[in-house]
Amino acid sequence: PAGVVGDIEEGREESRSAQRRDARLARRQTQRRQRRLYKVFHLLQRMGLLPAGPRVEVLYKLQRELERRYPQTTVLPYFLRSRALDQALTEHELGRALYHLAQRRGFLSNRVGGKKEDAEERSKVKGSIKGLRAAIEAAGKRTLGEYMASLDPRVTPIRNKPGLSDHYTHRSMYLDEFKL
């Protein structure tokens, strides 16, 4: 039997194992992301920038502690990232801000060419990134974190919400903020 399914005459065939392969690639991507965040978290702990303990527990306790310290803030990690531009943060505040940068490190494509659908998706992402850069500049903000901290999440969603907002970010935005 043929190793493909679909309409072979019209060139619309697909490998029988394509669905399984796509699921495996998604699992690998998720595992890589979790492994990367695990390494960053433990590196920050070893450097004294985060308290000792399991990741979920540490982040939860730190979140509650920082919410008590800064009750006026709406989105704490962005607030810390914005504040770090002008003021010195405590070790744990800096660690939380750096971990947040690692969690949301932005889009960086290494693809060359590809399918037409991929090109359309890339142009959508690039257009959104360009629009976000323009919004940051128009608001007079220096970095992505400072811009996001200035948004009211009840009015403008900070994270992607279907049909409401497309905040695609580029890796260079995070690198520039990290340097500042």
N, C-alpha and C positions, 0 to 999 in steps of 0.2 A: 504494500500500500504506500501511497505517497506520504511524504513526511510533512505535508502542508495541508491546510484546509482552506476552503474558500473558492473563489472563481479563478482558476489558474489561467484560463484563456484571456481574461481581461487584466491580469496582473494584480489581482487583489487577493493573493494568497497570504496566509499567515502560518507560521510554524505551529505545530500542535502543542509545543511546550512553551509558547509565548506567554500565556497567562501565568503559568507556573514560574517562569523566569522573572516576569515583572513583579510578582509577589516576593520572590527571593531578593530581588534588588531593593525593594522597599524595606524589607526586614534588615538587610545589610546596612542601608542608609540610617535607619533608626538606631541600630546597634552602634554604628560608628559615632553618631551624635551623642548617644548616652555615654560611650566610652570616653569621648573627648571632654564632655562636661565633668565626668568623674575625675579625670586627670587634672583638669583645671581646679576643681574644688579641693582636691587633696594637696595640690601645689600651694594654693592660697592658705590652706590650713597649716602646712609646714612652714610657710613664711610668716605665720602669725596674723594673717589678715582676716581669718575667719576662726570662730571658736572651734574647739575640738568636739567631735561627736559625729553621728550619722547625718548625712546630707539633708534629708527631709526634715529631721528634727531641728538641726542647726538653723536652716533657712527659716523655718516656721518661728522659732524663738527669736531670731534676729529681726524678723519682720515685725513681730509684736513689740519688741523693745524699741525699734525705730519709730513705729507708729505712735507709741507713747511719747517719745522724745519730740516728734514733729507731727502733732495732731492736725495741723492746717494743710498738710499735703494731701493730694488726691492719688498720685501714682508715685510711690516712694522711690523705686530704683531710678526713675528718670529725674526725680528731684535731687537725689544724691549725685547723679552724673552732672547735672546742671550746677549744683553747688560746688562740686570739685573744681570747676573752672576758676573760681574766684577765692575759695577758702580751703584751708586744710581740713581734711576729714579725719576722723578717728580711724584706727586700723580696721575695725570691723565694718565701718561705713565704706571705706575704700575697697575692702574685699567684696562687699555686696555689690558695689558699682562695677567692679571689674568682672565679677561673675555674671552680672547682667549683660555686660558687653560680650562675654563669651557665649551666652545663651542666644543672643540676637546679633549674629555677626554679619548678616547681610548677604545679598546675592552676588555671586561671582561665577560667571560661566567660563568654562574652558573649551567650549564646543566651537568647532569651525564647520560652517555649512550645516547641513542637516535637512530635515523634511520641511515642507512648506508650512505645516501646522506649527512646528517648532519655531520657525522664523516669525510667524505671527505672534506666538506667545512671547518670544523674546522681545519683539518690538513693543508689545503691551507693557512688559515689565520695564523696559528701558524708558518708555514714555512716562510711566508712573514715577520712576526714579527721577527723571528730569523735572517733572511737576513738583515733586517733594523738595528737590533742591531749590526750585524757584520759590516755593512757599517758605522755606527756611530763610532764604535771603530777603524776601518781602517782609517777613516778621522781624528782621533785624537780629536774628539769632546766630550764634557762632557755630553751634554744633547741632547734630540731630537730637541728642539728649536734652539740650537746653530748649529746643523747639517743642519736643514731646512733653516736657515738663510744663510748658506754658499752655498746653491744650487742656480744655475741660473735657474729661472723658464722657460726661453726660451729654455734651453737645456734639463733639467731634470724637468718634471712636479712635483710640490710639492703635489698637491691634486690628487686624483685618476682620471685618464683619461682613458676611455675604450681602452684596448689594448696597452697602453703605460706604465703604472706604477701601481703597487699595493703597496701603502704605508699603510699597516695595522699597527696600533700601539697598544700597550698594555697599560692598565691603569697604571701599575707600572712605565712606562716611564714618565708619567705626574706627578705622585706623587713624583718621585725622583727629577724631575726638580723643582717642587714646593718647595720641602725642600731646595734645593740649592739656 
